[in-house]
Amino acid sequence: MDLIFFTHTTSKRAPGIVKFTGLAGENSISGSITISIVGVPANCDNILWVVSDGNKTATKESENNTVTFSNSEVSGLAATANGIAQIAAYNSETKTFGGKKIYFINETVDSKLIKFN
């Protein structure tokens, strides 16, 4: 294994704060789940949307301020009082050092505990 030493400062600014606005505390896994954020943050390339029961996870990527997980996307989640929803606004930059491609990621995240029933 070759070690690569480098110094780099990303030229991209971190995305602005991302914050939930429309997400119920209880969500039915027999229907769809809609998640909304206040607005798409500045300096954001994309947003990763996640709902999880702790074992299984459903994810989407979208630059919109609202995403709906369909019944088929959340049907594999188990009913739990300890579910989680997360949104991560991010941007990335790629550089090559010593022939190896290195990815630099800036992100801001909001998380919320939710119940699946």
Secondary structure, 3 states (H helix, E strand, C coil): CCCCCCCCCCCCCCCCCCCEEECCCEECCCCCEEEEECCCCCCCCEEEEEEECCCCEEEEECCCCEEEECHHHHCCCCCEEEEEEEEEEEEEEEEEECCEEEEEEEEEEEEEEEEEC
